[in-house]
Amino acid sequence: MFDMMKMMGKFKEAQDKMKEIKNQLDTIKVESESGAGLVKVEVNGKKEVISIKIDKSIIRGFEIELN
């Protein structure tokens, strides 16, 4: 016979595991670079940009405005 309580327990376990994995995404950080390392971007597991580093040699002669 179908055990509804057992199924609900498994559902709760899956929810808890999903919450744990989502929390771990904050701790994952990936850095990538382009142009022989002249541009570097760091992103977390939630696909949020943490930092962007641009070598000064690229922006020389350009007017840069940071907000």
PDB file of N, H, CA, C and O in Angstrom:
ATOM      1  N   MET A   1       0.846  -1.196   0.000  1.00  0.00           N
ATOM      2  CA  MET A   1       0.000   0.000   0.000  1.00  0.00           C
ATOM      3  C   MET A   1       0.885   1.251   0.000  1.00  0.00           C
ATOM      4  O   MET A   1       1.994   1.255   0.534  1.00  0.00           O
ATOM      5  N   PHE A   2       0.377   2.268  -0.593  1.00  0.00           N
ATOM      6  H   PHE A   2      -0.524   2.265  -1.027  1.00  0.00           H
ATOM      7  CA  PHE A   2       1.058   3.552  -0.722  1.00  0.00           C
ATOM      8  C   PHE A   2       1.192   4.206   0.652  1.00  0.00           C
ATOM      9  O   PHE A   2       0.188   4.437   1.325  1.00  0.00           O
ATOM     10  N   ASP A   3       2.396   4.501   1.067  1.00  0.00           N
ATOM     11  H   ASP A   3       3.213   4.314   0.520  1.00  0.00           H
ATOM     12  CA  ASP A   3       2.636   5.096   2.382  1.00  0.00           C
ATOM     13  C   ASP A   3       2.883   6.601   2.234  1.00  0.00           C
ATOM     14  O   ASP A   3       3.980   7.041   1.889  1.00  0.00           O
ATOM     15  N   MET A   4       1.832   7.370   2.505  1.00  0.00           N
ATOM     16  H   MET A   4       0.941   7.012   2.785  1.00  0.00           H
ATOM     17  CA  MET A   4       1.883   8.830   2.337  1.00  0.00           C
ATOM     18  C   MET A   4       2.905   9.478   3.283  1.00  0.00           C
ATOM     19  O   MET A   4       3.606  10.407   2.880  1.00  0.00           O
ATOM     20  N   MET A   5       2.998   9.011   4.512  1.00  0.00           N
ATOM     21  H   MET A   5       2.429   8.257   4.839  1.00  0.00           H
ATOM     22  CA  MET A   5       3.932   9.594   5.473  1.00  0.00           C
ATOM     23  C   MET A   5       5.386   9.368   5.036  1.00  0.00           C
ATOM     24  O   MET A   5       6.230  10.248   5.201  1.00  0.00           O
ATOM     25  N   LYS A   6       5.669   8.204   4.486  1.00  0.00           N
ATOM     26  H   LYS A   6       4.983   7.489   4.352  1.00  0.00           H
ATOM     27  CA  LYS A   6       7.012   7.904   4.002  1.00  0.00           C
ATOM     28  C   LYS A   6       7.365   8.826   2.833  1.00  0.00           C
ATOM     29  O   LYS A   6       8.480   9.340   2.744  1.00  0.00           O
ATOM     30  N   MET A   7       6.397   9.022   1.947  1.00  0.00           N
ATOM     31  H   MET A   7       5.492   8.605   2.020  1.00  0.00           H
ATOM     32  CA  MET A   7       6.617   9.894   0.803  1.00  0.00           C
ATOM     33  C   MET A   7       6.844  11.346   1.257  1.00  0.00           C
ATOM     34  O   MET A   7       7.712  12.033   0.718  1.00  0.00           O
ATOM     35  N   MET A   8       6.078  11.805   2.231  1.00  0.00           N
ATOM     36  H   MET A   8       5.373  11.246   2.669  1.00  0.00           H
ATOM     37  CA  MET A   8       6.241  13.169   2.736  1.00  0.00           C
ATOM     38  C   MET A   8       7.612  13.334   3.402  1.00  0.00           C
ATOM     39  O   MET A   8       8.233  14.392   3.300  1.00  0.00           O
ATOM     40  N   GLY A   9       8.077  12.286   4.079  1.00  0.00           N
ATOM     41  H   GLY A   9       7.573  11.426   4.161  1.00  0.00           H
ATOM     42  CA  GLY A   9       9.405  12.319   4.684  1.00  0.00           C
ATOM     43  C   GLY A   9      10.493  12.459   3.632  1.00  0.00           C
ATOM     44  O   GLY A   9      11.439  13.226   3.808  1.00  0.00           O
ATOM     45  N   LYS A  10      10.360  11.719   2.542  1.00  0.00           N
ATOM     46  H   LYS A  10       9.592  11.095   2.399  1.00  0.00           H
ATOM     47  CA  LYS A  10      11.330  11.809   1.448  1.00  0.00           C
ATOM     48  C   LYS A  10      11.306  13.198   0.809  1.00  0.00           C
ATOM     49  O   LYS A  10      12.347  13.743   0.443  1.00  0.00           O
ATOM     50  N   PHE A  11      10.096  13.763   0.682  1.00  0.00           N
ATOM     51  H   PHE A  11       9.250  13.320   0.979  1.00  0.00           H
ATOM     52  CA  PHE A  11       9.950  15.107   0.117  1.00  0.00           C
ATOM     53  C   PHE A  11      10.667  16.130   0.997  1.00  0.00           C
ATOM     54  O   PHE A  11      11.349  17.020   0.490  1.00  0.00           O
ATOM     55  N   LYS A  12      10.513  16.002   2.314  1.00  0.00           N
ATOM     56  H   LYS A  12       9.960  15.278   2.727  1.00  0.00           H
ATOM     57  CA  LYS A  12      11.161  16.909   3.263  1.00  0.00           C
ATOM     58  C   LYS A  12      12.686  16.777   3.175  1.00  0.00           C
ATOM     59  O   LYS A  12      13.398  17.779   3.220  1.00  0.00           O
ATOM     60  N   GLU A  13      13.182  15.549   3.051  1.00  0.00           N
ATOM     61  H   GLU A  13      12.603  14.735   3.015  1.00  0.00           H
ATOM     62  CA  GLU A  13      14.620  15.323   2.891  1.00  0.00           C
ATOM     63  C   GLU A  13      15.142  16.015   1.632  1.00  0.00           C
ATOM     64  O   GLU A  13      16.200  16.645   1.652  1.00  0.00           O
ATOM     65  N   ALA A  14      14.395  15.893   0.549  1.00  0.00           N
ATOM     66  H   ALA A  14      13.536  15.382   0.533  1.00  0.00           H
ATOM     67  CA  ALA A  14      14.800  16.522  -0.713  1.00  0.00           C
ATOM     68  C   ALA A  14      14.824  18.043  -0.575  1.00  0.00           C
ATOM     69  O   ALA A  14      15.731  18.698  -1.089  1.00  0.00           O
ATOM     70  N   GLN A  15      13.837  18.605   0.111  1.00  0.00           N
ATOM     71  H   GLN A  15      13.100  18.073   0.528  1.00  0.00           H
ATOM     72  CA  GLN A  15      13.798  20.055   0.323  1.00  0.00           C
ATOM     73  C   GLN A  15      15.004  20.515   1.133  1.00  0.00           C
ATOM     74  O   GLN A  15      15.636  21.520   0.808  1.00  0.00           O
ATOM     75  N   ASP A  16      15.318  19.765   2.198  1.00  0.00           N
ATOM     76  H   ASP A  16      14.804  18.949   2.462  1.00  0.00           H
ATOM     77  CA  ASP A  16      16.456  20.123   3.044  1.00  0.00           C
ATOM     78  C   ASP A  16      17.764  20.067   2.259  1.00  0.00           C
ATOM     79  O   ASP A  16      18.620  20.939   2.412  1.00  0.00           O
ATOM     80  N   LYS A  17      17.918  19.061   1.434  1.00  0.00           N
ATOM     81  H   LYS A  17      17.223  18.352   1.311  1.00  0.00           H
ATOM     82  CA  LYS A  17      19.125  18.904   0.617  1.00  0.00           C
ATOM     83  C   LYS A  17      19.248  20.066  -0.384  1.00  0.00           C
ATOM     84  O   LYS A  17      20.337  20.594  -0.611  1.00  0.00           O
ATOM     85  N   MET A  18      18.108  20.450  -0.974  1.00  0.00           N
ATOM     86  H   MET A  18      17.224  20.021  -0.789  1.00  0.00           H
ATOM     87  CA  MET A  18      18.106  21.562  -1.925  1.00  0.00           C
ATOM     88  C   MET A  18      18.517  22.871  -1.227  1.00  0.00           C
ATOM     89  O   MET A  18      19.282  23.658  -1.786  1.00  0.00           O
ATOM     90  N   LYS A  19      18.019  23.096  -0.034  1.00  0.00           N
ATOM     91  H   LYS A  19      17.398  22.457   0.420  1.00  0.00           H
ATOM     92  CA  LYS A  19      18.352  24.303   0.720  1.00  0.00           C
ATOM     93  C   LYS A  19      19.847  24.322   1.045  1.00  0.00           C
ATOM     94  O   LYS A  19      20.489  25.368   0.962  1.00  0.00           O
ATOM     95  N   GLU A  20      20.392  23.172   1.411  1.00  0.00           N
ATOM     96  H   GLU A  20      19.870  22.322   1.479  1.00  0.00           H
ATOM     97  CA  GLU A  20      21.814  23.059   1.726  1.00  0.00           C
ATOM     98  C   GLU A  20      22.677  23.380   0.494  1.00  0.00           C
ATOM     99  O   GLU A  20      23.679  24.088   0.595  1.00  0.00           O
ATOM    100  N   ILE A  21      22.282  22.862  -0.635  1.00  0.00           N
ATOM    101  H   ILE A  21      21.469  22.287  -0.717  1.00  0.00           H
ATOM    102  CA  ILE A  21      23.034  23.107  -1.876  1.00  0.00           C
ATOM    103  C   ILE A  21      22.959  24.576  -2.268  1.00  0.00           C
ATOM    104  O   ILE A  21      23.961  25.148  -2.697  1.00  0.00           O
ATOM    105  N   LYS A  22      21.789  25.196  -2.131  1.00  0.00           N
ATOM    106  H   LYS A  22      20.975  24.731  -1.783  1.00  0.00           H
ATOM    107  CA  LYS A  22      21.651  26.622  -2.448  1.00  0.00           C
ATOM    108  C   LYS A  22      22.566  27.459  -1.563  1.00  0.00           C
ATOM    109  O   LYS A  22      23.170  28.426  -2.028  1.00  0.00           O
ATOM    110  N   ASN A  23      22.669  27.087  -0.281  1.00  0.00           N
ATOM    111  H   ASN A  23      22.178  26.302   0.097  1.00  0.00           H
ATOM    112  CA  ASN A  23      23.552  27.822   0.626  1.00  0.00           C
ATOM    113  C   ASN A  23      25.013  27.648   0.235  1.00  0.00           C
ATOM    114  O   ASN A  23      25.806  28.571   0.424  1.00  0.00           O
ATOM    115  N   GLN A  24      25.385  26.509  -0.295  1.00  0.00           N
ATOM    116  H   GLN A  24      24.741  25.759  -0.448  1.00  0.00           H
ATOM    117  CA  GLN A  24      26.760  26.264  -0.717  1.00  0.00           C
ATOM    118  C   GLN A  24      27.128  27.096  -1.945  1.00  0.00           C
ATOM    119  O   GLN A  24      28.305  27.383  -2.163  1.00  0.00           O
ATOM    120  N   LEU A  25      26.152  27.481  -2.738  1.00  0.00           N
ATOM    121  H   LEU A  25      25.196  27.248  -2.561  1.00  0.00           H
ATOM    122  CA  LEU A  25      26.435  28.277  -3.937  1.00  0.00           C
ATOM    123  C   LEU A  25      27.087  29.610  -3.585  1.00  0.00           C
ATOM    124  O   LEU A  25      27.848  30.157  -4.383  1.00  0.00           O
ATOM    125  N   ASP A  26      26.793  30.137  -2.393  1.00  0.00           N
ATOM    126  H   ASP A  26      26.174  29.692  -1.745  1.00  0.00           H
ATOM    127  CA  ASP A  26      27.414  31.395  -1.965  1.00  0.00           C
ATOM    128  C   ASP A  26      28.919  31.254  -1.795  1.00  0.00           C
ATOM    129  O   ASP A  26      29.657  32.222  -1.976  1.00  0.00           O
ATOM    130  N   THR A  27      29.378  30.063  -1.450  1.00  0.00           N
ATOM    131  H   THR A  27      28.779  29.277  -1.303  1.00  0.00           H
ATOM    132  CA  THR A  27      30.797  29.871  -1.150  1.00  0.00           C
ATOM    133  C   THR A  27      31.622  29.529  -2.388  1.00  0.00           C
ATOM    134  O   THR A  27      32.850  29.602  -2.342  1.00  0.00           O
ATOM    135  N   ILE A  28      30.981  29.160  -3.483  1.00  0.00           N
ATOM    136  H   ILE A  28      29.983  29.100  -3.520  1.00  0.00           H
ATOM    137  CA  ILE A  28      31.693  28.817  -4.712  1.00  0.00           C
ATOM    138  C   ILE A  28      32.100  30.094  -5.424  1.00  0.00           C
ATOM    139  O   ILE A  28      31.274  30.974  -5.663  1.00  0.00           O
ATOM    140  N   LYS A  29      33.378  30.189  -5.760  1.00  0.00           N
ATOM    141  H   LYS A  29      34.049  29.473  -5.565  1.00  0.00           H
ATOM    142  CA  LYS A  29      33.879  31.351  -6.500  1.00  0.00           C
ATOM    143  C   LYS A  29      34.728  30.864  -7.658  1.00  0.00           C
ATOM    144  O   LYS A  29      35.579  29.989  -7.499  1.00  0.00           O
ATOM    145  N   VAL A  30      34.486  31.439  -8.822  1.00  0.00           N
ATOM    146  H   VAL A  30      33.795  32.150  -8.951  1.00  0.00           H
ATOM    147  CA  VAL A  30      35.229  31.081 -10.026  1.00  0.00           C
ATOM    148  C   VAL A  30      35.791  32.356 -10.633  1.00  0.00           C
ATOM    149  O   VAL A  30      35.095  33.364 -10.755  1.00  0.00           O
ATOM    150  N   GLU A  31      37.065  32.293 -11.013  1.00  0.00           N
ATOM    151  H   GLU A  31      37.630  31.474 -10.914  1.00  0.00           H
ATOM    152  CA  GLU A  31      37.687  33.434 -11.668  1.00  0.00           C
ATOM    153  C   GLU A  31      38.095  33.025 -13.075  1.00  0.00           C
ATOM    154  O   GLU A  31      38.641  31.943 -13.291  1.00  0.00           O
ATOM    155  N   SER A  32      37.824  33.900 -14.015  1.00  0.00           N
ATOM    156  H   SER A  32      37.381  34.779 -13.840  1.00  0.00           H
ATOM    157  CA  SER A  32      38.205  33.646 -15.403  1.00  0.00           C
ATOM    158  C   SER A  32      38.917  34.877 -15.929  1.00  0.00           C
ATOM    159  O   SER A  32      38.693  35.997 -15.470  1.00  0.00           O
ATOM    160  N   GLU A  33      39.780  34.640 -16.904  1.00  0.00           N
ATOM    161  H   GLU A  33      39.962  33.730 -17.277  1.00  0.00           H
ATOM    162  CA  GLU A  33      40.513  35.772 -17.460  1.00  0.00           C
ATOM    163  C   GLU A  33      40.541  35.700 -18.976  1.00  0.00           C
ATOM    164  O   GLU A  33      40.360  34.647 -19.586  1.00  0.00           O
ATOM    165  N   SER A  34      40.776  36.866 -19.551  1.00  0.00           N
ATOM    166  H   SER A  34      40.923  37.722 -19.055  1.00  0.00           H
ATOM    167  CA  SER A  34      40.846  36.979 -21.008  1.00  0.00           C
ATOM    168  C   SER A  34      41.977  37.929 -21.349  1.00  0.00           C
ATOM    169  O   SER A  34      42.441  38.690 -20.499  1.00  0.00           O
ATOM    170  N   GLY A  35      42.415  37.881 -22.584  1.00  0.00           N
ATOM    171  H   GLY A  35      42.038  37.263 -23.275  1.00  0.00           H
ATOM    172  CA  GLY A  35      43.450  38.806 -23.031  1.00  0.00           C
ATOM    173  C   GLY A  35      44.745  38.641 -22.261  1.00  0.00           C
ATOM    174  O   GLY A  35      45.338  39.623 -21.814  1.00  0.00           O
ATOM    175  N   ALA A  36      45.187  37.397 -22.105  1.00  0.00           N
ATOM    176  H   ALA A  36      44.705  36.599 -22.469  1.00  0.00           H
ATOM    177  CA  ALA A  36      46.435  37.085 -21.386  1.00  0.00           C
ATOM    178  C   ALA A  36      46.426  37.631 -19.967  1.00  0.00           C
ATOM    179  O   ALA A  36      47.453  38.067 -19.446  1.00  0.00           O
ATOM    180  N   GLY A  37      45.250  37.601 -19.351  1.00  0.00           N
ATOM    181  H   GLY A  37      44.416  37.247 -19.774  1.00  0.00           H
ATOM    182  CA  GLY A  37      45.135  38.029 -17.959  1.00  0.00           C
ATOM    183  C   GLY A  37      44.899  39.512 -17.771  1.00  0.00           C
ATOM    184  O   GLY A  37      44.932  40.001 -16.642  1.00  0.00           O
ATOM    185  N   LEU A  38      44.663  40.238 -18.847  1.00  0.00           N
ATOM    186  H   LEU A  38      44.636  39.842 -19.764  1.00  0.00           H
ATOM    187  CA  LEU A  38      44.446  41.679 -18.732  1.00  0.00           C
ATOM    188  C   LEU A  38      43.063  42.015 -18.191  1.00  0.00           C
ATOM    189  O   LEU A  38      42.856  43.089 -17.627  1.00  0.00           O
ATOM    190  N   VAL A  39      42.118  41.097 -18.363  1.00  0.00           N
ATOM    191  H   VAL A  39      42.286  40.224 -18.822  1.00  0.00           H
ATOM    192  CA  VAL A  39      40.765  41.274 -17.820  1.00  0.00           C
ATOM    193  C   VAL A  39      40.436  40.025 -17.020  1.00  0.00           C
ATOM    194  O   VAL A  39      40.524  38.909 -17.531  1.00  0.00           O
ATOM    195  N   LYS A  40      40.055  40.221 -15.755  1.00  0.00           N
ATOM    196  H   LYS A  40      39.984  41.128 -15.340  1.00  0.00           H
ATOM    197  CA  LYS A  40      39.701  39.100 -14.881  1.00  0.00           C
ATOM    198  C   LYS A  40      38.334  39.374 -14.256  1.00  0.00           C
ATOM    199  O   LYS A  40      38.035  40.492 -13.837  1.00  0.00           O
ATOM    200  N   VAL A  41      37.517  38.325 -14.205  1.00  0.00           N
ATOM    201  H   VAL A  41      37.760  37.417 -14.546  1.00  0.00           H
ATOM    202  CA  VAL A  41      36.184  38.447 -13.613  1.00  0.00           C
ATOM    203  C   VAL A  41      36.005  37.306 -12.614  1.00  0.00           C
ATOM    204  O   VAL A  41      36.329  36.156 -12.908  1.00  0.00           O
ATOM    205  N   GLU A  42      35.485  37.635 -11.431  1.00  0.00           N
ATOM    206  H   GLU A  42      35.221  38.569 -11.192  1.00  0.00           H
ATOM    207  CA  GLU A  42      35.195  36.632 -10.412  1.00  0.00           C
ATOM    208  C   GLU A  42      33.675  36.570 -10.212  1.00  0.00           C
ATOM    209  O   GLU A  42      33.015  37.596 -10.055  1.00  0.00           O
ATOM    210  N   VAL A  43      33.137  35.346 -10.222  1.00  0.00           N
ATOM    211  H   VAL A  43      33.674  34.512 -10.350  1.00  0.00           H
ATOM    212  CA  VAL A  43      31.699  35.125 -10.135  1.00  0.00           C
ATOM    213  C   VAL A  43      31.439  34.078  -9.049  1.00  0.00           C
ATOM    214  O   VAL A  43      32.245  33.169  -8.854  1.00  0.00           O
ATOM    215  N   ASN A  44      30.302  34.212  -8.338  1.00  0.00           N
ATOM    216  H   ASN A  44      29.647  34.951  -8.496  1.00  0.00           H
ATOM    217  CA  ASN A  44      29.966  33.182  -7.354  1.00  0.00           C
ATOM    218  C   ASN A  44      29.042  32.131  -7.976  1.00  0.00           C
ATOM    219  O   ASN A  44      28.679  32.234  -9.148  1.00  0.00           O
ATOM    220  N   GLY A  45      28.669  31.134  -7.197  1.00  0.00           N
ATOM    221  H   GLY A  45      28.963  31.050  -6.245  1.00  0.00           H
ATOM    222  CA  GLY A  45      27.841  30.037  -7.683  1.00  0.00           C
ATOM    223  C   GLY A  45      26.430  30.439  -8.062  1.00  0.00           C
ATOM    224  O   GLY A  45      25.707  29.665  -8.690  1.00  0.00           O
ATOM    225  N   LYS A  46      26.034  31.648  -7.685  1.00  0.00           N
ATOM    226  H   LYS A  46      26.621  32.276  -7.175  1.00  0.00           H
ATOM    227  CA  LYS A  46      24.703  32.153  -8.045  1.00  0.00           C
ATOM    228  C   LYS A  46      24.758  33.005  -9.314  1.00  0.00           C
ATOM    229  O   LYS A  46      23.792  33.685  -9.660  1.00  0.00           O
ATOM    230  N   LYS A  47      25.888  32.960  -9.995  1.00  0.00           N
ATOM    231  H   LYS A  47      26.673  32.408  -9.715  1.00  0.00           H
ATOM    232  CA  LYS A  47      26.122  33.706 -11.228  1.00  0.00           C
ATOM    233  C   LYS A  47      26.121  35.222 -11.004  1.00  0.00           C
ATOM    234  O   LYS A  47      25.751  35.995 -11.889  1.00  0.00           O
ATOM    235  N   GLU A  48      26.545  35.631  -9.796  1.00  0.00           N
ATOM    236  H   GLU A  48      26.846  35.004  -9.078  1.00  0.00           H
ATOM    237  CA  GLU A  48      26.650  37.054  -9.479  1.00  0.00           C
ATOM    238  C   GLU A  48      28.113  37.465  -9.608  1.00  0.00           C
ATOM    239  O   GLU A  48      29.000  36.787  -9.090  1.00  0.00           O
ATOM    240  N   VAL A  49      28.363  38.575 -10.298  1.00  0.00           N
ATOM    241  H   VAL A  49      27.643  39.126 -10.719  1.00  0.00           H
ATOM    242  CA  VAL A  49      29.728  39.061 -10.479  1.00  0.00           C
ATOM    243  C   VAL A  49      30.213  39.655  -9.155  1.00  0.00           C
ATOM    244  O   VAL A  49      29.578  40.545  -8.589  1.00  0.00           O
ATOM    245  N   ILE A  50      31.334  39.153  -8.680  1.00  0.00           N
ATOM    246  H   ILE A  50      31.850  38.430  -9.140  1.00  0.00           H
ATOM    247  CA  ILE A  50      31.916  39.618  -7.426  1.00  0.00           C
ATOM    248  C   ILE A  50      32.924  40.730  -7.701  1.00  0.00           C
ATOM    249  O   ILE A  50      32.948  41.742  -7.000  1.00  0.00           O
ATOM    250  N   SER A  51      33.757  40.536  -8.726  1.00  0.00           N
ATOM    251  H   SER A  51      33.738  39.714  -9.295  1.00  0.00           H
ATOM    252  CA  SER A  51      34.751  41.566  -9.050  1.00  0.00           C
ATOM    253  C   SER A  51      35.129  41.501 -10.518  1.00  0.00           C
ATOM    254  O   SER A  51      35.060  40.454 -11.161  1.00  0.00           O
ATOM    255  N   ILE A  52      35.529  42.658 -11.023  1.00  0.00           N
ATOM    256  H   ILE A  52      35.585  43.509 -10.501  1.00  0.00           H
ATOM    257  CA  ILE A  52      36.063  42.784 -12.381  1.00  0.00           C
ATOM    258  C   ILE A  52      37.371  43.565 -12.258  1.00  0.00           C
ATOM    259  O   ILE A  52      37.405  44.651 -11.679  1.00  0.00           O
ATOM    260  N   LYS A  53      38.440  43.002 -12.805  1.00  0.00           N
ATOM    261  H   LYS A  53      38.413  42.120 -13.275  1.00  0.00           H
ATOM    262  CA  LYS A  53      39.742  43.672 -12.770  1.00  0.00           C
ATOM    263  C   LYS A  53      40.207  43.881 -14.209  1.00  0.00           C
ATOM    264  O   LYS A  53      40.299  42.934 -14.991  1.00  0.00           O
ATOM    265  N   ILE A  54      40.495  45.133 -14.543  1.00  0.00           N
ATOM    266  H   ILE A  54      40.420  45.902 -13.908  1.00  0.00           H
ATOM    267  CA  ILE A  54      40.960  45.485 -15.885  1.00  0.00           C
ATOM    268  C   ILE A  54      42.334  46.117 -15.750  1.00  0.00           C
ATOM    269  O   ILE A  54      42.511  47.086 -15.012  1.00  0.00           O
ATOM    270  N   ASP A  55      43.292  45.573 -16.456  1.00  0.00           N
ATOM    271  H   ASP A  55      43.148  44.786 -17.056  1.00  0.00           H
ATOM    272  CA  ASP A  55      44.656  46.096 -16.419  1.00  0.00           C
ATOM    273  C   ASP A  55      44.673  47.535 -16.937  1.00  0.00           C
ATOM    274  O   ASP A  55      43.989  47.871 -17.904  1.00  0.00           O
ATOM    275  N   LYS A  56      45.455  48.359 -16.284  1.00  0.00           N
ATOM    276  H   LYS A  56      46.011  48.086 -15.498  1.00  0.00           H
ATOM    277  CA  LYS A  56      45.530  49.781 -16.656  1.00  0.00           C
ATOM    278  C   LYS A  56      45.996  49.996 -18.088  1.00  0.00           C
ATOM    279  O   LYS A  56      45.645  51.004 -18.703  1.00  0.00           O
ATOM    280  N   SER A  57      46.773  49.076 -18.627  1.00  0.00           N
ATOM    281  H   SER A  57      47.058  48.258 -18.127  1.00  0.00           H
ATOM    282  CA  SER A  57      47.280  49.248 -19.991  1.00  0.00           C
ATOM    283  C   SER A  57      46.153  49.243 -21.024  1.00  0.00           C
ATOM    284  O   SER A  57      46.315  49.787 -22.117  1.00  0.00           O
ATOM    285  N   ILE A  58      45.032  48.643 -20.692  1.00  0.00           N
ATOM    286  H   ILE A  58      44.901  48.201 -19.805  1.00  0.00           H
ATOM    287  CA  ILE A  58      43.884  48.606 -21.611  1.00  0.00           C
ATOM    288  C   ILE A  58      43.141  49.934 -21.620  1.00  0.00           C
ATOM    289  O   ILE A  58      42.659  50.378 -22.662  1.00  0.00           O
ATOM    290  N   ILE A  59      43.051  50.560 -20.460  1.00  0.00           N
ATOM    291  H   ILE A  59      43.442  50.200 -19.614  1.00  0.00           H
ATOM    292  CA  ILE A  59      42.204  51.759 -20.358  1.00  0.00           C
ATOM    293  C   ILE A  59      42.982  53.068 -20.477  1.00  0.00           C
ATOM    294  O   ILE A  59      42.389  54.144 -20.398  1.00  0.00           O
ATOM    295  N   ARG A  60      44.289  52.992 -20.666  1.00  0.00           N
ATOM    296  H   ARG A  60      44.771  52.118 -20.730  1.00  0.00           H
ATOM    297  CA  ARG A  60      45.072  54.215 -20.849  1.00  0.00           C
ATOM    298  C   ARG A  60      44.539  55.004 -22.035  1.00  0.00           C
ATOM    299  O   ARG A  60      44.323  54.450 -23.113  1.00  0.00           O
ATOM    300  N   GLY A  61      44.329  56.302 -21.830  1.00  0.00           N
ATOM    301  H   GLY A  61      44.505  56.751 -20.954  1.00  0.00           H
ATOM    302  CA  GLY A  61      43.862  57.151 -22.912  1.00  0.00           C
ATOM    303  C   GLY A  61      42.340  57.233 -23.002  1.00  0.00           C
ATOM    304  O   GLY A  61      41.806  58.012 -23.792  1.00  0.00           O
ATOM    305  N   PHE A  62      41.644  56.435 -22.199  1.00  0.00           N
ATOM    306  H   PHE A  62      42.078  55.802 -21.558  1.00  0.00           H
ATOM    307  CA  PHE A  62      40.181  56.480 -22.182  1.00  0.00           C
ATOM    308  C   PHE A  62      39.727  57.141 -20.894  1.00  0.00           C
ATOM    309  O   PHE A  62      40.365  57.020 -19.848  1.00  0.00           O
ATOM    310  N   GLU A  63      38.619  57.837 -20.996  1.00  0.00           N
ATOM    311  H   GLU A  63      38.101  57.935 -21.845  1.00  0.00           H
ATOM    312  CA  GLU A  63      38.031  58.432 -19.815  1.00  0.00           C
ATOM    313  C   GLU A  63      37.099  57.407 -19.181  1.00  0.00           C
ATOM    314  O   GLU A  63      36.162  56.946 -19.832  1.00  0.00           O
ATOM    315  N   ILE A  64      37.336  57.045 -17.930  1.00  0.00           N
ATOM    316  H   ILE A  64      38.098  57.420 -17.401  1.00  0.00           H
ATOM    317  CA  ILE A  64      36.565  56.010 -17.252  1.00  0.00           C
ATOM    318  C   ILE A  64      35.746  56.644 -16.136  1.00  0.00           C
ATOM    319  O   ILE A  64      36.259  57.450 -15.360  1.00  0.00           O
ATOM    320  N   GLU A  65      34.489  56.281 -16.060  1.00  0.00           N
ATOM    321  H   GLU A  65      34.072  55.626 -16.690  1.00  0.00           H
ATOM    322  CA  GLU A  65      33.618  56.748 -14.977  1.00  0.00           C
ATOM    323  C   GLU A  65      33.098  55.521 -14.247  1.00  0.00           C
ATOM    324  O   GLU A  65      32.471  54.647 -14.847  1.00  0.00           O
ATOM    325  N   LEU A  66      33.362  55.462 -12.947  1.00  0.00           N
ATOM    326  H   LEU A  66      33.871  56.172 -12.459  1.00  0.00           H
ATOM    327  CA  LEU A  66      32.882  54.346 -12.132  1.00  0.00           C
ATOM    328  C   LEU A  66      31.752  54.819 -11.248  1.00  0.00           C
ATOM    329  O   LEU A  66      31.843  55.867 -10.610  1.00  0.00           O
ATOM    330  N   ASN A  67      30.687  54.041 -11.214  1.00  0.00           N
ATOM    331  H   ASN A  67      30.612  53.189 -11.733  1.00  0.00           H
ATOM    332  CA  ASN A  67      29.545  54.392 -10.351  1.00  0.00           C
ATOM    333  C   ASN A  67      29.472  53.432  -9.200  1.00  0.00           C
ATOM    334  O   ASN A  67      28.584  53.549  -8.355  1.00  0.00           O
TER     335      ASN A  67
END
